[in-house]
Amino acid sequence: MVGLQIGQADEAILRAVNRFNYMTAAQVGRLLYPGARDENRYVQRRLRRLAEANYLLRLRELPTPRIGSAPHVFTLADGGRRYLSSRGVLLTSPYYRPSEERQKAFDNPFMEHTLAAVDVLVAAETLCRDYLVAMPCLLTERQLKRMNVRVQPMGRPTASLTAVIPDAWLVLTAGAQDPVCIALELDRGTEGQQHWRRKVASLVAWAEGPYREGFQADNLTVAVVVPTTARRVQLSEWTHDELGAIDRAELADLFLFTEASPVATDPFEFFFALFWYPAGQARAVSLLDAPPPAGPAEPERPSGVAPRSKPVNEDEEDFPWTLMDEGVEREIE
């Protein structure tokens, strides 16, 4: 496609893909077009035209699910990188090699894990869009890998140095509350007890060692998202046992576990409801301060975390979907 004009909607998509590195049409839709009821057809058309014009690289499909078709994964291509750079946007990845990106797409466990982390980040960004919550800092797994932080796992003096690479690190500030720094860990139920406990020991060593200076932060919560309640209980118990073994039982609140889905759960409830469990504990807490009261009723919004009075992208929010679809078809023609 020659001479593609990048409009406001296209730029928003490119910025989002740059921010999260990899995205599917469903993730773009949840983030930028939450009111759409077209099964992401509009977003898919925009992504396709951006890929055809070399602004995005369309990677191979993920494994086919039981119901529906497998989604494509998109990342920035040369055109998108040049465009964003010309707009003064800092690229989250300093280099781009299409062959490497395609190879990552073939590594299905890697890509599925990465996209699961993006689901949480999209929920956080959506929370910031709809409520008086800010995310002043976000580092993706790709950015954290470049920091190359290695530690001696706590309580293992003869163990080799271990790289500490959370799936993301983000800072959220709700209303007038103090910033909450979160190291995100996505678990897909594949790690055994020995591997997980070593990770816990490494995260504790990181939190007590290079973390504060390297991230200029005075607090940390390791938020662990798991696929099932059984897995949440299992990891919580393993973490509790490891903290006791390394004489850090008082750090149970450092690790919070949830089986709540960032896709199926309302973003406000995901972060503010009592869905998170400290290591070894059966009482639920919230990930962010000022949690809503427990109970089946819809939670009240805490003071200082009121909904935003206007959509962030006000013009597009009010734009008729039929006209947006027709506009895309005209541009493609």
Secondary structure, DSSP 8 states (H G I E B T S, - for coil): --S----HHHHHHHHHHHHHS-B-HHHHHHHH-TT--STTHHHHHHHHHHHHTTSEEEE------SSS----EEEE-HHHHHHHHHTT---SSS---HHHHHHHHH-HHHHHHHHHHHHHHHHHHHHHHHBSEEEEEEEEHHHHHHH--EE--TT-TTS--EE---SEEEEEEETTS--EEEEEEE--S---HHHHHHHHHHHHHHHHTHHHHHHT-S--EEEEE-SSHHHHHHHHHHHHHHHHHTT-GGGGGGEEEE---TTTS-HHHHHHSS-BEETT--S-B-SSSS----SSS-----TT--B-SS-TTHHHHTS-HHHHHHHHHHHH-
